[in-house]
C-alpha cells in the first residue's frame, strides 16, 4: 500500500462513519511524515491509520493528538517489551518516538495526524502511526541506519504485531477521552526534550534555540532562550537539533 493515511482520508471522504475505522498494511511504500518527509515501512513494522470521528476525542485533547498518540505508543511498548536500556521509549516533540540504540537516541516510529470534513459536515481525524517492530534496518541506507532503529535491535523480546496493535488501540481509545490536564502531565513525563538544549526550525526558515521547558496545553513546545527570561511557545516547527547530554532542569 502506498500510504495508509491517504487510503484512510479517501475512505472517510466517501463514507459516513459513526465509529473509528482502522486501515492496516504490512508494507508502505509512500508514507508521509511531518513536512511531507517520506516514511517507508517494510514487513515486520506496525503501520496503520485510525480514522476517528471528532465526537470520540475530548475537545481539549484535539490540539495534542500527535503527542497523545505518541504517549500511547511509548507507554504500550514500555509495558510490553523487555528493552535493553532502562530509559525506555520516549516521546519527542512534535511527533516522534525515540529510544536509545548504540548509545544514542534514534527514531523508533512516528505519528502523522490529519483532519478532514467528512460527509454530513462531520470532522474526522486520521491518526497515522508507524513503528519499527520486527523489521531490521541493517540493509537500509546509511542515513536511515544512523538515525533510526527497530525494537528488533533494542529489545530482547519484540512484541507480536497483533498483540501490540490490539493493546495500542485500546490505550489510544482511553487517552483520547482523558482530561487534558492529566494528559499533558503524562506527555511531559515522557518528553525526551524537557530540560535539553533545543534548536527549532520554524516554518519561515528561521532557527530559534533554548532550553525546553516542556509542552504546553495546546501542544506548543516551550523554550527558554535566556535563563530566567520569559518562556516562548511554538505551535509549529521541527527540531533541527538537540543536545542529548544537556539536562538543565532549573525552574
One Martini backbone bead per residue (centre of mass of N, CA, C, O) as a GRO file, in nm:
protein
  251
    1UNK     BB    1   0.097   0.035   0.022
    2UNK     BB    2   0.149   0.359   0.006
    3UNK     BB    3  -0.089   0.498   0.214
    4UNK     BB    4  -0.286   0.499   0.491
    5UNK     BB    5  -0.379   0.794   0.499
    6UNK     BB    6  -0.486   0.817   0.212
    7UNK     BB    7  -0.693   0.591   0.236
    8UNK     BB    8  -0.845   0.707   0.482
    9UNK     BB    9  -0.931   0.977   0.360
   10UNK     BB   10  -1.091   0.865   0.119
   11UNK     BB   11  -1.288   0.700   0.289
   12UNK     BB   12  -1.402   0.935   0.469
   13UNK     BB   13  -1.514   1.105   0.221
   14UNK     BB   14  -1.728   0.854   0.128
   15UNK     BB   15  -1.808   0.802   0.427
   16UNK     BB   16  -2.030   0.731   0.704
   17UNK     BB   17  -1.891   0.774   1.015
   18UNK     BB   18  -1.946   0.672   1.374
   19UNK     BB   19  -1.675   0.513   1.392
   20UNK     BB   20  -1.394   0.384   1.412
   21UNK     BB   21  -1.123   0.324   1.162
   22UNK     BB   22  -0.913   0.076   1.009
   23UNK     BB   23  -0.581   0.100   0.855
   24UNK     BB   24  -0.387  -0.178   0.729
   25UNK     BB   25  -0.032  -0.274   0.685
   26UNK     BB   26   0.267  -0.440   0.590
   27UNK     BB   27   0.325  -0.218   0.362
   28UNK     BB   28   0.504   0.098   0.279
   29UNK     BB   29   0.593   0.326   0.000
   30UNK     BB   30   0.433   0.638   0.064
   31UNK     BB   31   0.486   0.769   0.321
   32UNK     BB   32   0.409   1.030   0.567
   33UNK     BB   33   0.543   1.295   0.726
   34UNK     BB   34   0.668   1.555   0.834
   35UNK     BB   35   0.682   1.772   0.580
   36UNK     BB   36   0.665   1.526   0.363
   37UNK     BB   37   0.817   1.303   0.463
   38UNK     BB   38   0.948   0.998   0.413
   39UNK     BB   39   0.784   0.667   0.484
   40UNK     BB   40   0.915   0.349   0.520
   41UNK     BB   41   0.747   0.021   0.533
   42UNK     BB   42   0.824  -0.285   0.635
   43UNK     BB   43   0.826  -0.588   0.714
   44UNK     BB   44   0.748  -0.583   1.074
   45UNK     BB   45   0.587  -0.345   1.086
   46UNK     BB   46   0.373  -0.094   1.230
   47UNK     BB   47   0.097   0.004   1.007
   48UNK     BB   48  -0.138   0.277   1.060
   49UNK     BB   49  -0.483   0.403   1.041
   50UNK     BB   50  -0.702   0.621   1.230
   51UNK     BB   51  -1.037   0.681   1.224
   52UNK     BB   52  -1.174   0.976   1.399
   53UNK     BB   53  -1.427   1.103   1.527
   54UNK     BB   54  -1.467   1.393   1.700
   55UNK     BB   55  -1.657   1.269   1.931
   56UNK     BB   56  -1.398   1.081   2.044
   57UNK     BB   57  -1.266   1.369   2.120
   58UNK     BB   58  -1.147   1.564   2.328
   59UNK     BB   59  -1.121   1.896   2.289
   60UNK     BB   60  -0.843   1.922   2.460
   61UNK     BB   61  -0.691   1.691   2.284
   62UNK     BB   62  -0.670   1.781   1.983
   63UNK     BB   63  -0.389   1.948   2.000
   64UNK     BB   64  -0.253   1.650   2.117
   65UNK     BB   65  -0.264   1.401   1.925
   66UNK     BB   66   0.028   1.325   1.857
   67UNK     BB   67   0.122   1.301   2.157
   68UNK     BB   68  -0.095   1.100   2.248
   69UNK     BB   69  -0.009   0.876   2.055
   70UNK     BB   70   0.282   0.862   2.153
   71UNK     BB   71   0.219   0.789   2.444
   72UNK     BB   72   0.074   0.524   2.383
   73UNK     BB   73   0.313   0.384   2.250
   74UNK     BB   74   0.523   0.407   2.476
   75UNK     BB   75   0.364   0.267   2.702
   76UNK     BB   76   0.315  -0.002   2.554
   77UNK     BB   77   0.606  -0.081   2.493
   78UNK     BB   78   0.716  -0.063   2.786
   79UNK     BB   79   0.511  -0.294   2.885
   80UNK     BB   80   0.589  -0.531   2.666
   81UNK     BB   81   0.896  -0.484   2.676
   82UNK     BB   82   1.248  -0.587   2.677
   83UNK     BB   83   1.452  -0.352   2.727
   84UNK     BB   84   1.784  -0.284   2.735
   85UNK     BB   85   1.707   0.000   2.825
   86UNK     BB   86   1.569   0.191   3.095
   87UNK     BB   87   1.450   0.453   2.946
   88UNK     BB   88   1.302   0.389   2.702
   89UNK     BB   89   1.035   0.514   2.549
   90UNK     BB   90   1.002   0.830   2.387
   91UNK     BB   91   0.892   1.163   2.343
   92UNK     BB   92   0.917   1.371   2.041
   93UNK     BB   93   0.886   1.666   1.944
   94UNK     BB   94   0.586   1.632   1.779
   95UNK     BB   95   0.605   1.294   1.641
   96UNK     BB   96   0.809   1.106   1.810
   97UNK     BB   97   0.991   0.802   1.857
   98UNK     BB   98   1.236   0.714   2.109
   99UNK     BB   99   1.558   0.533   2.137
  100UNK     BB  100   1.820   0.357   2.256
  101UNK     BB  101   2.106   0.309   2.024
  102UNK     BB  102   2.428   0.285   2.052
  103UNK     BB  103   2.412   0.549   2.265
  104UNK     BB  104   2.164   0.669   2.099
  105UNK     BB  105   1.908   0.855   1.983
  106UNK     BB  106   1.635   0.698   1.807
  107UNK     BB  107   1.409   0.628   1.568
  108UNK     BB  108   1.105   0.425   1.596
  109UNK     BB  109   0.875   0.646   1.529
  110UNK     BB  110   0.556   0.782   1.394
  111UNK     BB  111   0.330   1.070   1.356
  112UNK     BB  112   0.023   1.143   1.159
  113UNK     BB  113  -0.200   1.419   1.164
  114UNK     BB  114  -0.527   1.446   1.022
  115UNK     BB  115  -0.792   1.641   0.866
  116UNK     BB  116  -1.155   1.626   0.798
  117UNK     BB  117  -1.448   1.661   0.600
  118UNK     BB  118  -1.720   1.481   0.608
  119UNK     BB  119  -2.001   1.362   0.561
  120UNK     BB  120  -2.215   1.596   0.712
  121UNK     BB  121  -1.994   1.790   0.836
  122UNK     BB  122  -1.779   1.590   0.958
  123UNK     BB  123  -1.520   1.559   1.173
  124UNK     BB  124  -1.200   1.408   1.109
  125UNK     BB  125  -0.943   1.190   1.218
  126UNK     BB  126  -0.603   1.100   1.118
  127UNK     BB  127  -0.402   0.837   1.259
  128UNK     BB  128  -0.068   0.794   1.193
  129UNK     BB  129   0.127   0.484   1.237
  130UNK     BB  130   0.487   0.411   1.287
  131UNK     BB  131   0.660   0.098   1.374
  132UNK     BB  132   0.956  -0.049   1.460
  133UNK     BB  133   0.980  -0.393   1.526
  134UNK     BB  134   1.073  -0.664   1.313
  135UNK     BB  135   1.251  -0.472   1.145
  136UNK     BB  136   1.534  -0.446   0.971
  137UNK     BB  137   1.801  -0.181   0.913
  138UNK     BB  138   2.078  -0.291   0.794
  139UNK     BB  139   1.993  -0.240   0.469
  140UNK     BB  140   1.983   0.045   0.498
  141UNK     BB  141   2.057   0.343   0.469
  142UNK     BB  142   2.280   0.526   0.645
  143UNK     BB  143   2.081   0.760   0.729
  144UNK     BB  144   1.891   0.557   0.871
  145UNK     BB  145   2.078   0.398   1.064
  146UNK     BB  146   2.177   0.664   1.222
  147UNK     BB  147   1.849   0.751   1.310
  148UNK     BB  148   1.736   0.452   1.329
  149UNK     BB  149   1.511   0.191   1.460
  150UNK     BB  150   1.435  -0.125   1.631
  151UNK     BB  151   1.306  -0.358   1.841
  152UNK     BB  152   1.500  -0.578   1.740
  153UNK     BB  153   1.761  -0.400   1.863
  154UNK     BB  154   1.626  -0.308   2.176
  155UNK     BB  155   1.505  -0.603   2.224
  156UNK     BB  156   1.464  -0.927   2.349
  157UNK     BB  157   1.123  -0.905   2.304
  158UNK     BB  158   0.940  -0.858   2.062
  159UNK     BB  159   0.635  -0.797   1.976
  160UNK     BB  160   0.353  -0.880   1.858
  161UNK     BB  161   0.171  -0.717   1.633
  162UNK     BB  162  -0.117  -0.787   1.729
  163UNK     BB  163  -0.078  -0.721   2.026
  164UNK     BB  164   0.009  -0.427   1.993
  165UNK     BB  165  -0.238  -0.326   1.840
  166UNK     BB  166  -0.466  -0.392   2.040
  167UNK     BB  167  -0.344  -0.238   2.290
  168UNK     BB  168  -0.311   0.035   2.150
  169UNK     BB  169  -0.608   0.092   2.080
  170UNK     BB  170  -0.703   0.090   2.373
  171UNK     BB  171  -0.523   0.326   2.469
  172UNK     BB  172  -0.619   0.542   2.275
  173UNK     BB  173  -0.913   0.548   2.365
  174UNK     BB  174  -0.844   0.652   2.651
  175UNK     BB  175  -0.674   0.909   2.582
  176UNK     BB  176  -0.898   1.070   2.413
  177UNK     BB  177  -1.072   1.100   2.709
  178UNK     BB  178  -0.893   1.264   2.861
  179UNK     BB  179  -0.789   1.485   3.067
  180UNK     BB  180  -0.583   1.732   2.967
  181UNK     BB  181  -0.426   1.778   3.237
  182UNK     BB  182  -0.331   1.479   3.252
  183UNK     BB  183  -0.202   1.446   2.974
  184UNK     BB  184   0.026   1.663   2.989
  185UNK     BB  185   0.175   1.530   3.220
  186UNK     BB  186   0.241   1.261   3.071
  187UNK     BB  187   0.393   1.382   2.836
  188UNK     BB  188   0.618   1.526   3.009
  189UNK     BB  189   0.729   1.263   3.137
  190UNK     BB  190   0.815   1.155   2.820
  191UNK     BB  191   0.987   1.393   2.744
  192UNK     BB  192   1.305   1.426   2.599
  193UNK     BB  193   1.343   1.757   2.586
  194UNK     BB  194   1.328   1.815   2.870
  195UNK     BB  195   1.607   2.018   2.962
  196UNK     BB  196   1.700   2.071   2.676
  197UNK     BB  197   1.887   2.166   2.413
  198UNK     BB  198   1.721   2.353   2.147
  199UNK     BB  199   1.660   2.345   1.790
  200UNK     BB  200   1.434   2.546   1.595
  201UNK     BB  201   1.245   2.509   1.302
  202UNK     BB  202   1.072   2.731   1.123
  203UNK     BB  203   0.853   2.798   0.867
  204UNK     BB  204   1.046   3.060   0.778
  205UNK     BB  205   1.358   2.932   0.844
  206UNK     BB  206   1.413   2.986   1.122
  207UNK     BB  207   1.620   2.987   1.425
  208UNK     BB  208   1.569   2.852   1.749
  209UNK     BB  209   1.675   2.867   2.099
  210UNK     BB  210   1.679   2.643   2.395
  211UNK     BB  211   1.521   2.549   2.679
  212UNK     BB  212   1.318   2.296   2.750
  213UNK     BB  213   0.983   2.330   2.928
  214UNK     BB  214   0.800   2.171   2.747
  215UNK     BB  215   0.445   2.125   2.714
  216UNK     BB  216   0.164   2.260   2.624
  217UNK     BB  217  -0.186   2.245   2.607
  218UNK     BB  218  -0.155   2.310   2.274
  219UNK     BB  219   0.138   2.164   2.191
  220UNK     BB  220   0.356   2.348   2.261
  221UNK     BB  221   0.677   2.446   2.266
  222UNK     BB  222   0.903   2.529   2.537
  223UNK     BB  223   1.127   2.815   2.538
  224UNK     BB  224   1.443   2.914   2.693
  225UNK     BB  225   1.681   3.131   2.583
  226UNK     BB  226   1.708   3.271   2.871
  227UNK     BB  227   1.789   3.254   3.178
  228UNK     BB  228   1.491   3.379   3.332
  229UNK     BB  229   1.327   3.412   3.099
  230UNK     BB  230   1.092   3.404   2.890
  231UNK     BB  231   0.865   3.178   2.766
  232UNK     BB  232   0.834   3.024   2.457
  233UNK     BB  233   0.582   2.945   2.211
  234UNK     BB  234   0.556   2.660   1.972
  235UNK     BB  235   0.330   2.508   1.737
  236UNK     BB  236   0.558   2.507   1.514
  237UNK     BB  237   0.787   2.279   1.370
  238UNK     BB  238   1.134   2.165   1.395
  239UNK     BB  239   1.391   1.965   1.499
  240UNK     BB  240   1.731   2.046   1.433
  241UNK     BB  241   1.832   2.015   1.742
  242UNK     BB  242   1.998   1.833   2.022
  243UNK     BB  243   2.116   1.790   2.357
  244UNK     BB  244   2.157   1.488   2.506
  245UNK     BB  245   2.346   1.587   2.761
  246UNK     BB  246   2.159   1.783   2.852
  247UNK     BB  247   2.017   1.893   3.199
  248UNK     BB  248   1.821   2.159   3.240
  249UNK     BB  249   1.597   2.190   3.538
  250UNK     BB  250   1.555   2.474   3.588
  251UNK     BB  251   1.307   2.693   3.712
   0.00000   0.00000   0.00000
